[in-house]
């Protein structure tokens, strides 16, 4: 169970980081 939770946390962290980087990119100035 611990390994599955660790994998889920890692995937969630990566997805949130990628989404935040994609969301905070200044598309208005492009």
C-alpha positions in Angstrom: 0.0 0.0 0.0 2.8 2.4 0.8 4.4 1.9 -2.6 1.1 2.6 -4.4 0.5 5.7 -2.4 4.0 6.9 -3.1 3.5 6.3 -6.8 0.2 8.1 -6.8 1.7 11.1 -5.0 4.6 11.3 -7.5 2.2 11.2 -10.5 -0.1 13.8 -8.9 2.9 16.1 -8.2 4.2 15.8 -11.7 0.8 16.4 -13.2 0.2 19.5 -11.0 3.7 20.9 -11.8 3.2 20.4 -15.6 -0.3 21.9 -15.4 0.9 24.9 -13.3 3.8 25.6 -15.7 1.4 25.3 -18.7 -1.2 27.5 -17.0 1.2 30.2 -15.9 2.9 30.6 -19.2 2.2 34.1 -20.6 0.1 33.3 -23.6 -1.2 36.8 -23.8 2.2 38.2 -24.7 3.0 35.7 -27.4 
